Amino acid sequence: MTRATLSEVLQPAMAGGYAVAGVVCLGWEDARAYVTAAEAEGAPLILQAGPGARAHTPLPVWGAMFRELAENASVPIVTHLDHGTDEEDCRIAIEEGFSSIMYDGSRLALEDNIAQTARLAEMAHAAGVSCEGEIGFVGYAAGEASRGTDPEEAARFARETGVDAMAISVGNTHLQTTAGDGLDEARIAAIAALTATPLVIHGGSGVPHEQRHRLATGSSVCKFNIGTELRQIFGATIRQTLAANPDMYDRIGILSSLHDPLVQAARTVIRGLRP
């Protein structure tokens, strides 16, 4: 199948009562495993290159890897720039064939966030690419604290930026290694009552699985970003492989051991977002 835009997978998700996983990728091996999982589940998937991945591997390389995976997949695959914080990253991603960008202006004042996000959404749409924005601020475990999303501000943000998806702060935190206390469902409902824009939860690994499923199938949350939960499988599998094979040194052999465990973990994530 050809690559899909974010809007092309989230609008059917909203209508069909399910959510799509936005999987945070760090290399070829995990990205390939996640696509294999999506094909096994017959579900769309969003491959995401975030700031850490881009610091390690140049954005054009991510564009080529994602394009290769998406164009040969049997299910719709979105190739997504996650947390683009400047126009240059967003522009390069569009030039390199990404089908979706996220402009993250969440650290800006509201007026500046709206203005910048609207400008980049217009640039993306002119190129046939989707755009996600963030209102409120989703913090980081052992780092910056979150700032909750105000429903009225969210409605204005969605209306004035024209984004295809809106990341919100409702008790979620990036880089949580265990399930947290859960999301504020009343705040989510209040936001959803004021806008028809699909909602996105960053830091989805820290959301209890039962709540993830309930929101995915019964709310306007149509995208959950999942990174830490899958990276934990990656790290644990490498440790097990090396402990069991102390003489193994070949990179391909070591990383090949990751494929099946990552496929199974990603299938569980994808299945948990569907009825």
QUITA-V481132 format. One record per backbone hydrogen bond with DSSP energy under -1.0 kcal/mol. NH is the residue of the N-H (numbers start at 0). CO is the residue of the C=O. If there is no record, write none. Layout:
nh->NH co->CO
nh->NH co->CO
This chain:
nh->3 co->76
nh->9 co->5
nh->10 co->6
nh->12 co->8
nh->13 co->9
nh->14 co->10
nh->15 co->11
nh->16 co->12
nh->17 co->12
nh->18 co->272
nh->19 co->221
nh->21 co->223
nh->22 co->45
nh->23 co->225
nh->24 co->47
nh->30 co->26
nh->31 co->27
nh->32 co->28
nh->33 co->29
nh->34 co->30
nh->35 co->31
nh->36 co->32
nh->37 co->33
nh->38 co->34
nh->39 co->35
nh->40 co->36
nh->42 co->37
nh->44 co->75
nh->45 co->20
nh->46 co->77
nh->47 co->22
nh->48 co->79
nh->53 co->49
nh->54 co->50
nh->55 co->51
nh->56 co->52
nh->61 co->57
nh->62 co->58
nh->63 co->59
nh->64 co->60
nh->65 co->61
nh->66 co->62
nh->67 co->63
nh->68 co->64
nh->69 co->65
nh->70 co->66
nh->72 co->69
nh->77 co->44
nh->79 co->46
nh->80 co->99
nh->81 co->48
nh->83 co->101
nh->89 co->85
nh->90 co->86
nh->91 co->87
nh->92 co->88
nh->93 co->89
nh->94 co->90
nh->95 co->91
nh->96 co->93
nh->97 co->92
nh->98 co->78
nh->99 co->78
nh->100 co->129
nh->101 co->80
nh->102 co->131
nh->103 co->83
nh->107 co->104
nh->112 co->108
nh->113 co->109
nh->114 co->110
nh->115 co->111
nh->116 co->112
nh->117 co->113
nh->118 co->114
nh->119 co->115
nh->120 co->116
nh->121 co->117
nh->122 co->118
nh->123 co->119
nh->124 co->120
nh->125 co->121
nh->126 co->123
nh->127 co->124
nh->128 co->123
nh->129 co->98
nh->131 co->100
nh->132 co->164
nh->134 co->166
nh->136 co->146
nh->139 co->143
nh->140 co->173
nh->142 co->139
nh->146 co->136
nh->148 co->168
nh->153 co->149
nh->154 co->150
nh->155 co->151
nh->156 co->152
nh->157 co->153
nh->158 co->154
nh->159 co->155
nh->160 co->156
nh->161 co->157
nh->163 co->130
nh->165 co->197
nh->166 co->132
nh->167 co->199
nh->173 co->138
nh->179 co->205
nh->183 co->169
nh->184 co->182
nh->187 co->183
nh->188 co->184
nh->189 co->185
nh->190 co->186
nh->191 co->187
nh->192 co->188
nh->193 co->190
nh->198 co->219
nh->199 co->165
nh->200 co->222
nh->203 co->224
nh->205 co->202
nh->206 co->203
nh->211 co->207
nh->212 co->208
nh->213 co->209
nh->214 co->210
nh->215 co->211
nh->216 co->212
nh->218 co->214
nh->221 co->198
nh->222 co->198
nh->223 co->19
nh->224 co->200
nh->225 co->21
nh->230 co->226
nh->231 co->227
nh->233 co->229
nh->234 co->230
nh->235 co->231
nh->236 co->232
nh->237 co->233
nh->238 co->234
nh->239 co->235
nh->240 co->236
nh->241 co->237
nh->242 co->238
nh->243 co->239
nh->244 co->240
nh->247 co->244
nh->253 co->249
nh->254 co->250
nh->255 co->251
nh->257 co->254
nh->261 co->257
nh->262 co->258
nh->263 co->259
nh->264 co->260
nh->265 co->261
nh->266 co->262
nh->267 co->263
nh->268 co->264
nh->269 co->265
nh->270 co->266
nh->271 co->267
nh->272 co->269
nh->273 co->270
